């Protein structure tokens, strides 16, 4: 019967059959997305805290900083060192036309 536990399981398998075949045929494909979920969990938790930023400009500033920090992590750069270096460079008169040099993936002091 389609309503039995076995029938429900077979409907579930049929629904995701293409993905199952792809997973079984290619050993590089993960069975679940737990690594991705672990990576974005701190961002989701911080986002909830940012709801209390006070106003739109504060929330937007938080979003920019959070994006820079996570981009640093993805590029193997210590976020604190990156932000300190960039703010120091800006205070020292870094040219605005060379702003691309200060992006995390172009930053000269990786960890």
N, C-alpha and C positions, 0 to 999 in steps of 0.2 A: 504494500500500500504506500502511496506517495506521502501520507500523513505519518507513517511510522518513523521512528528515529533513523532507521536504515535508509528509508526513502528520502528523508530530509538531508541526510549526509550525501546521498547520491546526487540530489539536486544541487547541493553546494559545490560538489566536485565538478559537475557539469558546467556550472556558472563560471568557475575559474580554471577550466581545463587548459586553455591556451597558456595561461601564466604558469601552471604547474608543469606543463611540457617544456616551457622555456627554462624554468628553474632546473628541471632534471637534466636538460640537455647542455646547460652552460654552468659550470661550477663556480663562475665568478659572481653569479647572481645570489644575493642574500635572500633567505627565506622570509625574513621580516625586516622592518625598518627601525629596529631599536637603536642602532648607532646614530641614525639621524635624529630620532626623538630625544636621545640623551644630549645631543649637541644643541638642540634648540630649547631644551627645558629651561636653562637659566634665562634665556631671552624672554620666554613666555612668563616666567615668574617676575622678571623685572618690569615687563610691560604692565602687569597688573598693578605694580607699585607706582608706575608712572601715571596711572589714572588720577593720582592725587597731586599732580604737578602744579596745580593752582590755576593755570591758564594755558591757552593754546601755544603760546610762544615757549613756555617752559617745557611742555610736552614735546614740541618740535625739536628743541635743543637737546632734550634727553634722547630722542630718536637718532639724532645725528651722532652724538657721542657713543651711544650703544652700537650703532652701525660701524663706526670707526674701530671700536674695541673688538668687536667680533671679526672684522676684516683683518685686524692685526693678528688675532689668534689663528685665523686660517692661513695667514702668510708667514707664520712662525716668528712673529715679532712681539716682544714684550710690550703690551699696551701702555704701561706707565712710561717706559722709556721713549716710546714713539710719541706720545702726547707731550711729554716734557721737551723732547727734541724739536717737535714741530712748533710748539709755542715759543720756545727759545729762538728758533729761526725766524719766526714772524716778528717777534719783538726786536730782533737784530736787523730787521729791514729786508727780509727775503722778498725778492721781486714777485709781484702778483702774477706776472706773465710766466713765471716758472713754477706755478702752483702744482703742476703735475709731479714735480720732483718730491713733493711732500706727501703724495698719496702712499698708503701703506705698502703696496706692492713695489713701489719705487724707492722706498726709504732706504737710506744707505747703511743703517746700523742694525741689521737683523741679529736676533739672539742666537 
